[in-house]
Amino acid sequence: MKSDAIIIDEIKSIINNAQTAAIRAVDHQRVLMYWSIGKRIFEEEQHSRERAVYGERLIGYLADQLKPQFGEGFAVRNLNRIRQFYRKFPIVSTLWTQLSWSHFRFILTINNDEKIQFYLQESVKNNWTARQLDRQISSQLYERLLLSTDKEKVLSVARNEKQPADAKEIIKDPMVLEFLGLKPEAAYYEKDLENALITHLQEFMLELGNGFSFVARQKRIHLDGDDFFVDLVFYNRLLQCFVIIELKTHKITHQDLGQLQMYVNYYDRIEKLAHETPTIGILLCLEKNDTVVKFTLPEKSNVFASKYQLYLPTAEQLSEEIQNEVIKQQQKEIE
């Protein structure tokens, strides 16, 4: 017979799974309810000659009639959102059953259809909570991925039409680490940054992206009497390779890059199995110098520099980053 503890754990698991399924079912019914209400509002508006004026009057009238009985979900602001929801998703079969109304509410803040599809696909594929989706939108994940690869690759990976085949397709630059709670203007050491990343490992894994699993911190490498310690080691199952991350709280130097290249060489020659792909090295730094990176590393090196920032970027900042990256690519093509 199974022990009492095992039986209790199994029954608890059954209860938790049933509760989760029930919550998702209720959430989906709410999504369908809001879609149907949005559809009815939209149809009513189409019968009026002065649609814009009538639409505003109708929303106000509905809020007055529904809010006292059904609550804040039927206030003017949310009814406008419900109407927008139907107009954005006019075909009910396009609604993802795995997503709650909170997910769709965040999706509705996006104006670009390609970005909407990207975040929908990624939310379902990675089982993001609504809060995680909000964070990814706020940190402008889509735009940051475009800094390292082109739009079609970003969308095809999101749709599972292809798996990442290149390290550049998974590396974000910049990485946004606002969840660490470190102040940009405050003094802190690399050990402080490492400890904060380990403390917030779940959030950091979300920021790293798809397919990452944690392997080790301060991994000891012994080379002919000398000891070296790798800050963080991950494994990416999509690329089937180790990913080594070194942390620097200063502007990178050629010595930093050389040190990381040595760690990558070690993992490629000692740790990597025959079926695995070459190790990736990421130098996560406060500030980088692309020219130093270019002339320090071989042309086809698997070592990359990515700067981090401790605050959410603005649309203007990322737009400038993307434009700068376009200019850099054009200059490379000329060279």
Salt bridges, closest charged atoms under 4 A:
GLU10 OE2 - LYS2 NZ 2.84
GLU43 OE2 - LYS39 NZ 2.63
GLU44 OE1 - ARG40 NH1 3.35
GLU45 OE2 - ARG83 NH1 2.35
GLU56 OE2 - ARG83 NH2 3.47
GLU72 OE2 - LYS67 NZ 3.31
GLU114 OE1 - LYS151 NZ 3.18
GLU122 OE2 - LYS125 NZ 3.08
GLU143 OE2 - LYS115 NZ 2.71
GLU161 OE2 - ARG159 NE 2.82
GLU169 OE1 - LYS162 NZ 3.04
ASP173 OD2 - LYS288 NZ 2.32
GLU178 OE1 - ARG135 NH2 2.91
GLU190 OE2 - HIS250 ND1 3.85
GLU194 OE2 - LYS191 NZ 4.00
GLU194 OE2 - ARG217 NE 2.99
GLU203 OE2 - HIS200 ND1 3.92
GLU207 OE1 - ARG135 NH1 2.62
GLU207 OE2 - ARG144 NH1 2.48
ASP227 OD1 - ARG220 NH2 3.22
ASP227 OD1 - HIS222 ND1 2.57
ASP256 OD1 - LYS248 NZ 3.84
ASP256 OD2 - HIS250 NE2 3.01
ASP290 OD1 - LYS288 NZ 3.48
ASP290 OD2 - LYS328 NZ 2.33
GLU321 OE2 - LYS307 NZ 3.11
GLU335 OE1 - LYS294 NZ 3.28
